[in-house]
Amino acid sequence: MPLYNIPLFMALAFLFVTLTIGLCMSQKSTTFRAYAIGTKQFHTATLIATVLATSFGGGFFMRELPKMYAQGILYIFFTVAGGIVRCYIISLLALHMGPFMEHLSTSETIGMIYGQYIRMVTALLTTGCCIGVVAIQINVMSCAIGMCMDTTTPSILTVLATLTLISYAVFGGIRAITITDLFQLATFTIVLPFLLKLLFVKIDQSFLEMIKFLQKEETFQCKNLFKFDKKYWIHLFNHLHWVLSFSPAVIQRFYMSSGPIQAKKVFSRAVLFTAIIWIGIALIALFVFVGNPMLHRKEIWSYILADMSPFYKGYVAISILAMTMSTADSHLQTASIMISHDMVESMRNLQAPPYMHKLRLAKLATLVTGLLAMIVTVYYSDLFALSTFVFEWLCGFFTAIVIPLFILTVLGFRGTTRTAFMGMTTGMVVILIWNHWIKPKIAIDGTIIAVAANGLATMAAHYLLPQPPSTGWAEPDAQQKRMMELIRAFKKYRKNIDLE
């Protein structure tokens, strides 16, 4: 076989193995609950792996690495810190998920408190966000295949990869997605130390020489971390919403856990691995900058892949494919739950018998949302333009409108449909006005402003308007009280050991 066909052969083999694992390891789901969240008997390590595989998509790798290279230490610091803090905040919320662990989705949790209309809006916004994320992953697939395989027509293999992940997501459900996530996580985590070693050999400098070189560059000087100028505050505000930008598919992992304790363990332990992966990506960006500080962002991957053998190019390609597929399949499955479960239930009468064809509708929804994501990539062929559209508008709306209400609900706030509607409307209006008129002038994203406006408007509507007696902050239930007592006892025990 000619050498230039090796990357293509490796990519096809990876897709075949992934599809085989997804279909063979899937459980024949006879109920919608098993298809959506499984049997709640997943091992903690398995859930950690699927959280990491879902969180780190190929879009992060392909998009964040050039930004770290171009914008320097401030962007690296706030991006890495934001990713770690976000995972830690989710782990804190896990302890309060007791009353909602039998639910199937975020929309169901919010809808239980605020009613069917709010549940429908939440499901629509979540679905839009998921489709946008899947579109980014498909775009990254095309970019990776084009770069690593030296071909100008990667569309056929991109379509094949997309149909592969749609296939096992449709037929295998959450079990197939979780098992393939394990395989895909193992595939792409190996590429980080591989690229670090490759770039370290390429630049042929010691760590001390690299540090001295970086300190001569203005954007990479450590003093910028304590230089509270305009640039510092722009980075800070633009990354504050990063802390609260919970992925819909990651939140879905709450409901796959056996209980709040396991969910807490999953996300607490994921914090460490999240830090390791983010630091690895940051180091790759630093090594590339030391090797050649004059690259354009579109030339960075060409520099990384230059002089690389076809076998190694193929491995980089399948690693990026693994990252994209592990993120895309989880978001497809989350969108299918929103459509077949939350939207259908929101439109039906509460006294109506259960919908009999929910499982079939979920499989059809997975197929349709995957095809819609492919259509979006046709209109936004540039990765950076597509990422801007998705994160500024689709995911921006989800974060600004849904996340504040979800956090308040989990923490024990019980409002009415009116208060929720007023908060969500405020968040939507603020992000529209800010991103359209204010952001172009001051370069600060309005998502965190909209999040704050949403939460404040909800609280103001609750305390300023007449409310039913059953609303307000709920007392912790018996399970939450027991968990808090156990945590306090454990902290006291550790303190006593440290004193000894």
C-alpha positions in Angstrom: 0.0 0.0 0.0 1.4 3.5 -0.9 2.5 5.5 2.1 0.1 8.3 1.4 -2.8 5.9 2.0 -1.8 5.0 5.5 -3.6 7.8 7.3 -6.8 7.0 5.3 -6.5 3.3 6.1 -6.0 4.1 9.8 -9.1 6.5 9.9 -11.3 3.9 8.2 -10.0 1.2 10.6 -10.8 3.5 13.6 -14.3 4.1 12.3 -14.9 0.4 11.8 -13.7 -0.5 15.3 -15.7 2.3 16.8 -18.9 1.2 15.0 -18.3 -2.4 16.0 -17.8 -1.6 19.7 -20.8 0.7 19.7 -23.1 -1.9 18.1 -21.8 -5.0 19.8 -21.5 -3.5 23.3 -24.9 -1.8 23.2 -27.7 -3.2 25.3 -30.9 -3.9 23.4 -33.0 -1.2 25.2 -36.6 -2.1 25.6 -37.6 1.0 27.5 -37.0 4.7 26.9 -35.4 5.1 30.3 -32.8 2.5 29.6 -32.1 4.1 26.2 -31.8 7.6 27.8 -29.8 7.1 31.0 -29.1 3.4 31.3 -29.7 1.3 34.4 -27.9 3.7 36.8 -25.3 0.9 37.4 -22.3 2.5 35.7 -19.0 2.3 37.5 -17.6 5.6 38.8 -14.5 5.3 36.5 -16.7 4.8 33.5 -18.7 7.9 34.3 -15.5 9.9 34.8 -14.3 8.8 31.4 -17.5 9.7 29.6 -17.6 13.1 31.3 -14.0 13.8 30.1 -14.7 12.5 26.6 -17.8 14.6 26.3 -16.2 17.7 27.7 -13.1 17.8 25.5 -14.3 17.9 21.9 -12.1 18.3 18.8 -13.4 21.9 18.6 -11.6 22.7 21.8 -8.3 21.2 20.5 -8.5 22.9 17.1 -9.9 26.2 18.3 -8.3 26.8 21.7 -4.8 25.9 20.8 -4.4 28.6 18.2 -6.0 31.2 20.6 -3.6 30.2 23.3 -0.7 30.6 20.8 -1.9 34.0 19.6 -3.2 35.6 22.8 -0.6 34.5 25.3 -0.5 33.8 29.0 -3.6 35.7 30.0 -5.8 33.7 27.7 -4.1 30.5 28.8 -4.5 31.2 32.5 -8.2 32.2 32.3 -9.1 29.3 29.9 -7.4 26.6 32.0 -8.7 28.1 35.3 -12.2 28.4 33.9 -12.3 24.8 32.8 -11.2 23.6 36.2 -13.5 25.8 38.2 -16.5 24.9 36.0 -16.0 21.2 36.7 -15.6 21.9 40.4 -18.9 23.9 40.5 -20.7 21.1 38.8 -19.3 18.7 41.5 -20.8 21.0 44.2 -24.2 21.0 42.5 -24.1 17.2 42.4 -24.8 17.0 46.2 -28.1 18.9 45.8 -29.4 16.6 43.0 -31.2 14.2 45.3 -34.8 15.2 44.5 -34.1 15.0 40.8 -32.1 11.9 40.3 -35.0 9.9 38.9 -35.5 12.5 36.1 -34.2 12.0 32.6 -33.1 15.5 31.7 -32.5 19.1 32.7 -35.7 20.2 31.1 -37.7 17.7 33.2 -36.0 19.0 36.4 -36.8 22.6 35.6 -40.3 21.7 34.3 -41.2 19.9 37.5 -40.9 23.2 39.4 -41.9 25.8 36.7 -44.4 24.0 34.5 -44.8 22.7 31.0 -44.1 26.0 29.1 -40.8 26.6 30.8 -39.9 22.9 30.2 -40.6 23.4 26.5 -38.5 26.5 26.2 -35.6 24.8 28.1 -35.8 21.8 25.7 -35.8 24.0 22.6 -32.8 26.0 23.8 -30.9 22.8 24.8 -31.6 21.2 21.5 -30.3 24.2 19.6 -27.1 24.2 21.7 -26.6 20.5 21.1 -27.0 20.8 17.3 -24.5 23.7 17.3 -21.9 21.7 19.2 -22.4 18.7 16.9 -21.9 21.0 13.9 -18.6 22.2 15.3 -17.4 18.6 15.7 -18.4 17.7 12.2 -16.5 20.8 10.9 -13.4 19.7 13.0 -13.6 16.2 11.5 -13.4 17.7 8.0 -10.5 20.0 9.0 -8.6 17.1 10.7 -9.1 14.8 7.7 -8.0 17.5 5.3 -4.8 18.4 7.2 -3.6 14.9 8.2 -4.4 13.1 4.9 -3.3 15.8 2.4 -6.6 15.8 0.6 -8.7 18.7 -0.6 -11.9 16.5 -0.6 -12.4 15.2 2.9 -16.2 15.4 2.7 -16.7 11.7 2.0 -14.8 10.5 5.0 -16.4 13.3 7.1 -19.9 12.1 6.1 -18.8 8.5 6.9 -17.6 9.4 10.3 -20.8 11.3 11.1 -23.0 8.5 9.9 -20.9 6.1 12.1 -21.6 8.1 15.3 -25.2 8.5 14.4 -25.6 4.8 13.8 -24.3 3.6 17.2 -26.1 6.5 18.9 -29.4 5.5 17.3 -29.2 1.8 17.8 -27.2 1.5 21.0 -28.4 4.4 23.1 -26.5 5.6 26.1 -24.7 2.3 26.8 -23.2 2.3 23.3 -22.2 6.0 23.7 -20.6 5.4 27.1 -18.6 2.3 26.0 -17.3 4.0 22.8 -16.4 7.1 24.9 -14.0 4.8 26.9 -12.3 3.8 23.7 -12.2 7.3 22.3 -10.9 8.8 25.5 -8.0 6.3 25.5 -7.3 7.2 21.9 -7.1 10.9 22.2 -5.4 11.2 25.6 -2.4 9.3 24.2 -1.9 12.0 21.5 -1.2 14.8 24.1 2.1 13.4 25.4 3.0 12.2 21.8 2.6 15.8 20.4 4.5 17.3 23.4 7.4 14.9 22.9 7.4 15.5 19.1 7.4 19.3 19.5 10.0 19.2 22.2 12.3 17.3 19.9 11.5 19.6 17.0 12.3 22.9 18.8 15.5 21.3 20.3 15.7 23.6 23.4 15.8 22.9 27.1 13.0 23.9 29.4 15.1 26.7 30.8 15.8 28.1 27.3 12.1 28.0 26.5 11.2 29.8 29.7 13.8 32.5 28.9 12.5 32.9 25.4 8.9 33.2 26.5 9.8 35.8 29.1 11.2 38.0 26.3 7.8 37.9 24.6 5.3 40.6 25.8 2.2 38.4 25.7 3.8 35.5 27.6 5.4 37.5 30.5 4.1 36.4 33.9 3.7 40.0 35.0 0.6 40.2 32.8 -1.2 38.0 35.3 -0.9 40.9 37.8 -1.2 43.8 35.4 -4.8 44.9 35.9 -5.2 46.9 32.7 -8.0 47.0 30.1 -6.8 43.9 28.4 -6.8 42.0 31.7 -10.4 42.9 32.5 -11.6 42.1 29.0 -10.1 38.6 29.4 -11.6 38.2 32.9 -15.1 39.1 31.9 -15.0 37.1 28.7 -14.0 34.0 30.7 -16.5 34.4 33.6 -19.3 33.0 31.5 -16.8 30.1 30.7 -17.2 29.0 34.3 -21.0 28.7 34.0 -21.0 27.3 30.4 -22.2 23.9 31.4 -22.4 21.5 28.5 -26.0 20.0 28.2 -24.5 16.6 27.6 -22.2 16.9 30.7 -25.2 17.9 32.9 -27.0 14.8 31.5 -24.4 12.7 33.3 -26.0 13.7 36.6 -29.0 11.5 35.8 -26.8 8.5 34.8 -25.3 8.3 38.3 -26.8 6.0 40.9 -27.2 9.0 43.3 -25.8 12.3 44.4 -22.8 10.7 46.2 -21.6 9.0 43.0 -22.3 12.1 40.9 -20.2 14.1 43.4 -17.4 11.6 43.2 -17.5 11.6 39.4 -17.1 15.3 39.0 -14.7 15.8 41.9 -12.3 13.3 40.4 -12.8 14.7 36.9 -11.4 18.0 38.2 -7.9 16.6 38.3 -8.0 15.0 34.9 -9.6 18.2 33.4 -6.6 20.2 34.8 -4.1 17.7 33.3 -5.7 17.8 29.8 -6.0 21.6 29.7 -2.4 22.0 30.9 -1.3 19.5 28.1 -3.1 21.6 25.5 -1.6 24.8 26.8 1.9 23.3 26.7 1.5 22.3 23.1 0.6 25.9 22.3 3.7 27.1 24.2 6.0 24.7 22.4 4.6 25.7 19.0 5.2 29.4 19.9 8.8 28.7 20.9 9.3 26.8 17.7 7.9 29.5 15.5 6.4 32.7 17.0 5.4 34.2 13.6 2.7 31.7 12.5 -0.8 32.7 11.5 -3.5 30.7 13.4 -4.3 28.7 10.3 -0.7 27.7 9.9 -0.3 26.3 13.4 -1.4 22.8 12.6 0.6 22.7 9.3 3.6 23.5 11.5 2.8 20.7 13.9 2.3 18.1 11.2 5.3 19.2 9.1 7.9 16.4 8.6 5.6 14.0 10.4 5.5 10.4 9.0 2.2 9.2 7.4 1.6 6.8 10.3 1.9 9.6 12.9 -0.3 11.9 10.8 -2.9 9.1 10.7 -2.8 8.7 14.5 -3.2 12.5 15.0 -6.2 12.3 12.6 -7.9 9.4 14.5 -7.2 11.1 17.8 -9.0 14.3 16.7 -11.8 12.1 15.2 -12.1 10.4 18.6 -12.4 13.7 20.4 -15.1 14.9 18.0 -17.1 11.7 18.0 -17.1 11.4 21.8 -18.5 14.9 22.1 -20.9 14.7 19.2 -22.6 11.4 20.1 -23.4 12.6 23.6 -24.9 15.8 22.4 -27.0 14.0 19.8 -28.3 11.7 22.5 -29.1 14.7 24.7 -31.0 16.4 21.9 -33.0 13.3 21.2 -34.1 13.1 24.8 -35.2 16.8 24.7 -37.3 16.2 21.6 -38.8 12.8 22.3 -39.3 13.2 26.1 -39.5 16.8 27.1 -41.1 18.4 24.0 -43.6 15.6 23.6 -44.5 15.6 27.3 -44.8 19.4 27.3 -47.4 19.3 24.5 -49.5 16.5 25.9 -52.1 16.6 28.6 -50.8 15.8 32.1 -53.6 13.2 32.6 -52.9 11.5 29.2 -51.4 8.0 29.3 -47.7 7.6 28.6 -46.6 8.1 25.0 -46.1 4.6 23.5 -43.6 5.4 20.7 -41.2 7.5 22.7 -38.2 5.1 22.0 -38.8 5.2 18.3 -39.1 8.9 18.3 -35.8 9.2 20.2 -34.0 7.2 17.6 -35.6 9.2 14.8 -34.7 12.5 16.6 -31.0 11.4 16.8 -30.9 10.8 13.1 -32.6 14.1 12.3 -30.5 16.3 14.6 -27.3 14.7 13.2 -28.4 15.6 9.7 -29.4 19.1 10.7 -25.9 19.6 12.2 -24.4 18.5 8.9 -26.5 21.1 7.1 -25.3 23.8 9.5 -21.7 23.1 8.6 -22.5 23.7 4.9 -23.4 27.3 5.7 -20.5 27.8 8.2 -17.5 26.0 6.6 -15.0 28.1 8.5 -14.4 26.6 12.0 -13.8 30.0 13.7 -16.9 31.6 12.2 -19.0 28.5 13.1 -17.6 28.5 16.7 -18.4 32.2 17.1 -22.0 31.7 15.9 -22.6 28.6 18.1 -21.0 29.9 21.3 -22.2 33.4 21.0 -25.8 32.7 20.1 -26.9 29.0 20.4 -24.9 28.1 23.5 -25.0 31.7 24.6 -28.8 31.6 24.8 -28.7 28.2 26.6 -26.2 29.5 29.2 -27.9 32.9 29.7 -31.5 31.5 29.9 -31.3 27.9 31.2 -28.3 27.7 33.4 -29.3 30.3 36.1 -32.7 28.7 36.4 -31.2 25.2 36.7 -28.7 26.3 39.4 -31.5 28.0 41.4 -33.7 24.9 41.1 -31.0 22.5 42.2 -30.0 24.7 45.1 -33.6 24.7 46.4 -35.3 27.7 44.9 -39.0 27.1 44.1 -40.6 29.8 42.1 -43.6 30.1 39.8 -43.9 30.0 36.0 -44.3 33.8 36.0 -41.0 34.4 37.9 -39.1 31.9 35.7 -40.6 33.5 32.5 -39.6 37.0 33.7 -36.0 35.9 34.5 -35.6 34.0 31.2 -37.0 36.9 29.2 -34.6 39.3 30.9 -31.6 37.1 30.2 -32.6 36.8 26.5 -33.1 40.5 26.0 -29.9 41.4 27.7 -27.7 39.0 25.7 -29.4 40.2 22.4 -28.8 43.9 23.2 -25.4 43.4 24.6 -23.9 41.2 21.9 -25.5 43.2 19.1 -24.7 46.8 20.2 -22.3 46.8 23.1 -19.9 43.9 22.5 -18.6 45.3 19.1 -17.5 48.5 21.0 -15.9 47.1 24.2 -15.0 43.5 23.1 -16.7 42.0 26.1 -19.1 39.1 25.7 -22.5 39.6 27.2 -23.3 36.0 28.4 -22.2 36.5 32.0 -24.1 39.8 32.1 -27.2 38.0 30.9 -26.7 35.2 33.4 -26.6 37.7 36.2 -29.6 39.6 34.9 -31.6 36.4 34.6 -30.9 35.4 38.2 -31.5 38.9 39.6 -34.7 39.3 37.7 -36.0 36.0 38.9 -35.2 36.9 42.5 -36.7 40.4 42.1 -39.9 39.0 40.6 -40.2 36.5 43.4 -39.7 39.0 46.3 -41.5 42.0 44.8 -44.6 40.3 43.5 -47.2 38.3 45.4 -46.3 34.6 45.5 -48.1 31.4 46.6 -47.1 30.2 50.1 -45.3 27.1 48.8 -42.7 29.1 46.9 -39.3 30.3 48.0 -36.2 28.5 49.3 -37.0 24.9 50.2 -35.5 23.1 53.2 -33.0 20.3 52.4 -34.6 16.9 52.3 -33.6 14.1 54.6 -31.1 12.6 52.1 -29.4 16.0 51.7 -29.2 16.5 55.5 -27.6 13.1 55.9 -25.0 13.9 53.2 -24.1 17.2 54.8 -23.7 15.5 58.2 -21.4 12.9 56.6 -19.4 15.6 54.9 -19.0 17.6 58.2 -18.1 14.4 60.1 -15.5 13.6 57.4 -14.0 17.1 57.5 -13.8 16.9 61.3 -12.1 13.5 61.1 -9.5 14.8 58.7 -8.9 17.8 60.8 -8.2 15.6 63.9 -5.8 13.5 61.9 -3.9 16.5 60.7 -3.6 17.8 64.3 -2.2 14.5 65.4 
